[in-house]
Amino acid sequence: MAETTKTALTLCGSLRKGSHNEILRRHVSGKLREAGVAVEDIDLADYEMPIFNEDLEAADTPEAASRLAEKFAKADIIVIISPEYNAGMTPVLVNTISWLSRQKHGQWRRAVFGLGAVSTGRYGGVTGIAHARDTLSKLGALLAPTLLGVGPAEGAFDALGVPTEAGVAKKVDQLVRELTHFSRGGA
């Protein structure tokens, strides 16, 4: 039986132009493509959703939430690279997960999730990653064990968006290996 190509979604929890986290997201996407994965890069700005509240949900769930949940449900791999805000997830990421969590597409049951962050501090956003890991695991997501924290952001990437530190490059490779080799066993 021929092996099918794995599919991945990658997204950044920052909408800011020139985000270091977007640079890392692009780098991880490239590494996944090198590993033979069909990657779709998601821009959360293309999935407009109002701030979640149950009154809005009852009246009119945004079409973007259902569309994104369907993509999550079909992907083998989902990579979320996001800065941390106040030791937690960014507002856009919290809102996205809030809307996605209310959809009924099985969006947490198939993919292996990878998390990463770039921070101006030397701890590389690991507190925000831990917050995202906790939230996603409670929703039923399977998470790769590697925490890809990069910090400090200044000088972390060269002009081509490649990590300048050998240890960071090694962690990216480790995360990609985990994402491409772990599976839910046909879930």
Buried (B, 14 or more C-beta within 10 A) or exposed (E): EEEEEBBBBBBBBBEEEEBBBBBBBBBBBBBBEEBEBBBEBBEBEEBEBEEBEEEBBEEEBBEBBBEBBBBBBBBBBBBBBBBBBEEBBBEBBBBBBBBBBBBEBBBBBBBBBBBBBBBEEEBBBBBBBBBBBEBBEEEEBBBBEBBBBBBBBEEBBEEEBBBEEEEBBEBBBBBBBBBBEBBEEEE
